[in-house]
């Protein structure tokens, strides 16, 4: 548990990577996750939608949860190529990533769109992992806190709870670059997000997990996960290698 009693979450985002052969990663994580560690943290893998059902089957009976990487806000309709929260739930997913910076950058997702998707996730009983983060330019301009607080203020639905919402702070400039903010910078952003959550949802804010993402590796995980108000990690590339992902989980051993 974190100092505030929030149960840490270590989530892997496979992005557009993985085929059926990648199920071996799930099996290796399953075998390497000790009962003692599984009692302390929640472990989540978010594969491409093509692998969700297979990953659910591979993780069945284990502490590993499976989630989606994106969703359409509507439950159904003429939205060719899209997948709804209800469809994800039907496959056995329990979480879904909402508003990742790559979705915002490459698919022009807006804060209002993130809000709608978060509502969709809640509607289907999924926990939405709402992503926020600033670009390198925005940080250099001294606007990092303003940017992430604005994203949070619009993206988080009214009445959000710890059961249906996780916040992920992922500075855009740190994703996949090998660069990471200093622990002091991360602490400042997470504290600001916690303060904003308090304004948005009141007492529930202390229960909602805020995880950090952006070039998290086994070598820096323990330091990053020990920062105040950091309740786990959203892991990109390192989650594709079972040994690395387990190494990050072991920050809580």
C-alpha positions in Angstrom: 0.0 0.0 0.0 1.0 3.6 -0.5 1.3 5.9 2.5 -2.3 7.0 2.1 -3.5 3.4 1.9 -4.0 3.4 -1.9 -3.2 0.0 -3.4 -0.5 0.5 -6.1 -1.2 -0.3 -9.7 1.4 -1.4 -12.2 -0.1 -1.3 -15.6 1.5 -2.3 -18.9 0.5 -0.6 -22.1 1.6 -2.7 -25.1 0.4 -0.1 -27.6 0.4 -1.4 -31.2 2.6 -4.3 -30.4 2.0 -8.0 -30.1 0.6 -11.1 -31.9 -0.5 -14.4 -30.5 3.1 -15.3 -29.8 3.1 -12.5 -27.2 0.8 -14.5 -24.9 4.1 -16.0 -23.7 4.7 -12.6 -22.0 1.5 -13.0 -20.0 2.4 -16.5 -19.0 5.8 -15.4 -17.9 4.4 -12.5 -15.8 1.9 -14.9 -14.3 4.7 -17.4 -13.3 7.0 -14.7 -12.0 4.5 -12.8 -9.9 4.9 -14.0 -6.4 1.9 -14.4 -4.1 3.5 -12.0 -1.7 3.8 -9.3 -4.3 0.3 -10.0 -5.7 -1.1 -9.3 -2.2 0.5 -5.8 -2.2 -0.2 -4.5 -5.7 -2.6 -4.7 -8.7 -1.1 -5.8 -11.9 -2.6 -4.9 -15.3 -1.7 -5.6 -18.9 -3.4 -3.7 -21.7 -2.7 -5.5 -25.0 -4.1 -4.5 -28.5 -7.8 -5.3 -28.8 -7.0 -8.2 -31.0 -5.4 -10.0 -28.0 -7.7 -9.0 -25.2 -9.8 -12.2 -25.2 -6.7 -14.4 -25.5 -4.9 -12.5 -22.7 -7.9 -12.8 -20.5 -7.8 -16.6 -21.0 -4.1 -16.7 -20.4 -4.4 -14.7 -17.2 -7.5 -16.6 -15.9 -7.2 -17.6 -12.3 -4.3 -15.3 -11.7 -4.1 -11.8 -10.1 -3.4 -10.2 -13.5 -6.1 -8.0 -14.9 -6.5 -7.2 -18.6 -7.6 -3.9 -20.0 -8.1 -2.0 -23.3 -6.1 0.8 -24.7 -9.0 2.9 -26.1 -12.7 2.9 -26.5 -15.6 4.7 -28.3 -17.8 6.8 -26.0 -21.0 5.3 -27.4 -22.2 1.8 -26.5 -22.9 0.9 -30.1 -23.7 2.3 -33.5 -22.3 3.0 -37.0 -18.7 3.6 -36.0 -16.7 1.4 -38.2 -13.5 0.2 -36.7 -14.3 1.3 -33.1 -14.8 -0.7 -30.0 -17.2 0.2 -27.1 -16.7 -0.2 -23.4 -19.4 -2.8 -23.4 -17.5 -4.8 -26.0 -14.3 -4.6 -23.9 -16.2 -5.7 -20.8 -17.7 -8.6 -22.8 -14.2 -9.8 -23.6 -13.3 -9.8 -19.9 -11.4 -6.5 -19.7 -11.6 -4.6 -16.4 -9.8 -1.4 -17.2 -9.3 0.9 -20.2 -6.8 3.6 -21.0 -8.5 6.9 -21.8 -6.9 9.9 -23.5 -3.3 8.7 -23.8 -1.1 11.4 -25.3 -0.6 9.3 -28.4 -4.3 9.3 -29.0 -4.4 13.0 -28.4 -1.5 13.7 -30.7 -2.2 11.3 -33.6 -6.0 11.0 -33.4 -6.8 14.6 -32.2 -8.6 13.5 -29.1 -9.8 16.4 -27.0 -10.4 16.9 -23.3 -14.1 16.8 -23.9 -13.7 13.6 -25.8 -11.7 12.1 -22.9 -14.5 13.1 -20.6 -17.1 11.3 -22.8 -14.9 8.2 -23.0 -14.4 8.1 -19.2 -18.2 8.2 -18.8 -18.5 5.3 -21.3 -16.0 3.3 -19.3 -18.0 3.9 -16.1 -21.2 3.0 -17.9 -19.8 -0.5 -18.7 -18.3 -1.1 -15.3 -14.7 -0.5 -16.4 -12.1 1.5 -14.6 -10.9 4.3 -16.8 -7.2 5.2 -16.6 -7.4 8.9 -17.6 -4.1 10.2 -19.0 -2.7 13.7 -18.6 0.6 15.2 -19.5 2.5 18.2 -20.9 4.8 18.5 -23.9 8.4 19.5 -23.6 7.6 23.0 -24.9 4.8 23.5 -22.4 7.2 22.4 -19.5 9.9 24.8 -20.7 7.3 27.6 -20.8 6.5 26.9 -17.1 3.0 25.7 -18.0 3.1 22.1 -17.0 0.9 22.4 -13.9 -1.7 24.5 -15.8 -1.8 22.0 -18.6 -2.3 18.9 -16.6 -4.8 20.5 -14.2 -6.9 21.8 -17.2 -6.8 18.3 -18.7 -7.9 16.8 -15.4 -10.6 19.4 -14.8 -12.4 18.6 -18.0 -11.5 14.9 -18.4 -12.7 13.6 -15.0 -16.4 13.0 -14.9 -18.5 14.3 -12.0 -18.8 11.7 -9.2 -15.6 9.9 -10.2 -14.5 7.3 -7.6 -11.5 5.2 -6.9 -13.5 2.2 -8.3 -14.0 3.7 -11.7 -11.1 6.1 -12.1 -7.3 6.1 -12.1 -5.2 9.1 -13.2 -2.0 8.6 -15.1 0.5 11.4 -15.3 2.7 10.9 -18.4 4.8 13.8 -19.5 4.7 13.6 -23.3 8.4 14.3 -23.6 9.3 11.4 -21.4 7.3 8.7 -23.2 9.6 6.3 -25.0 12.5 8.8 -25.0 14.5 7.4 -22.0 14.1 10.8 -20.3 12.3 11.2 -17.0 11.4 14.1 -14.8 13.2 14.5 -11.5 11.5 13.0 -8.5 10.9 16.6 -7.3 9.2 17.5 -10.6 7.0 14.3 -10.4 6.1 15.0 -6.8 5.1 18.6 -7.7 2.8 17.5 -10.5 1.2 14.6 -8.5 0.6 16.9 -5.6 -1.1 19.4 -7.9 -3.2 16.7 -9.4 -4.3 15.5 -6.0 -5.2 19.0 -5.1 -7.3 19.4 -8.3 -9.0 16.1 -7.6 -10.0 17.3 -4.2 -11.8 20.2 -5.9 -13.4 17.9 -8.4 -14.6 15.0 -6.3 -14.0 16.0 -2.6 -13.0 13.4 -0.1 -12.9 10.7 -2.7 -9.8 12.3 -4.1 -7.6 10.7 -1.4 -8.7 7.3 -2.6 -8.1 7.7 -6.3 -4.8 6.4 -7.5 -2.4 8.6 -9.5 0.2 6.6 -11.4 3.3 7.8 -13.2 4.3 6.9 -16.7 7.2 7.8 -19.0 10.3 5.7 -19.5 9.8 3.7 -16.3 12.3 0.9 -16.1 13.4 -1.7 -13.5 16.5 0.5 -12.8 14.5 3.6 -11.9 11.2 2.1 -10.7 11.9 2.0 -7.0 13.0 5.6 -6.9 10.0 6.8 -9.0 7.5 4.6 -7.1 8.7 6.0 -3.7 7.7 9.6 -4.7 4.9 11.0 -2.6 1.5 10.7 -4.3 2.8 8.2 -6.9 0.5 5.2 -6.6 2.1 3.0 -9.3 3.2 3.1 -12.9 1.8 3.0 -16.5 4.6 1.2 -18.3 5.1 1.3 -22.1 8.0 -0.6 -23.8 9.2 -2.3 -20.7 5.9 -4.1 -20.3 6.6 -6.1 -23.5 9.4 -7.9 -21.8 8.2 -10.0 -18.9 11.5 -9.8 -17.0 11.5 -6.0 -17.2 7.8 -5.7 -16.2 8.3 -8.0 -13.3 11.3 -5.9 -12.3 9.2 -2.8 -12.2 6.5 -4.6 -10.1 9.4 -5.7 -7.8 9.7 -2.0 -6.7 7.0 -2.9 -4.3 8.6 -6.1 -3.0 
